[in-house]
Amino acid sequence: IDERTARRTHGYSPIGVPCVRREILARGTRFSLLPALSLDGMIALDIFEGSVTRERFIEFLRNQLCPVLQPFPGKNSVVVMDNCSTHHDEEIRALIED
């Protein structure tokens, strides 16, 4: 599945029958989600129009995620992020470590 659009990229059909995918293509407003999950569920969420930028991610950390983080080894004390380019910033590291 394509992570950006949740569209299937492969399909199955009987032997000798081509696999055909039909879908309605609609262009519209792009929305982004910044979720933060713990073992107990969602602890922070931001939904907004447009793409995630470094500034938007820092705002999310500062205003929503950091207020619920605890010192290690307490509850909500470990932050795991993927390798997204907006996550590679010293200001982000400093916000989380403080």
N, C-alpha and C positions, 0 to 999 in steps of 0.2 A: 504494500500500500504506500502510495506517495504521501509522506508526512505533511506536506504543505496543503494538499487538497483532499486527502482521504479518498482518492480515486484508486481503484484497483489498476494495477499495471499488467496483470496477467489474467488469463481466464482458461476455461476448459470447454471442450465440445466433443461430440462423438467423432471417431476416426473418420476422416474424409469430409467432414463438415467444418467450414471455416468458423472460427470463433469471432463473433461480432459483438461489439459493445456499443450500445446506444445510450446517450445521456443528453440531457438538456444543458447546454452551455449558457451560462448567464454571467455577465460581468457586472460587478457592483462594488460596493464599498468594502474595503479590506478592514477586517477587525483582527486584533492581536490579543492574545491572552498571556498574562504572566502569572502562573499559579505557583504556590509554594505548598507542598504537601508534607505531612508528618505521618507517623504511624497511626495517629488518631484522626487523620483526615486533613482537610484544607485549613491552612492557618493564615494564608494571605492570597488575595486574588486581585488582579487589575485587568480590566477589559477596556480596550480603547480602540479608536479608529486610527488606522495607519500601521506603520511598521515599528518594531522595537528598535530603538536607538540606544546608544550608550547613556545618554542623558535620561531617557525614559526609564531605563533599567536602574540607574542610580537613584532616581526619584522613588521607584518602587521599593528598593532596598531601604532607603532612608525613612520613608513614610509608613510602610506596611510590614516589611519582613523584620528589619532590625529591632523594632519595638517588642517583638514576641520571642526573639532569640534569648537563650540563657547561656551563662558560662559553662564550659565543658567541665564535667560530664553530665550536666543537667539536661532536662527535657528541652528539645528544640535547640540543641547546641552544636549540631553538625550541619553544614550546608554543602550539598552536592550539586554541582552545575555541569552541564554538558560543555562541549568545546566551542560554543558559539563565540564569534569574534567580539561581541559586545561584553562578554564576561572577562576579557583579558585587559584589566586596567588596575593600576595600583590603588586608585581611589576606591574601587570596589573591594579589593582585598582589605584595605584599611577599615572600611565601614563594617565589614563582617567580623574582623578580628577585634574591633573595639568593644 
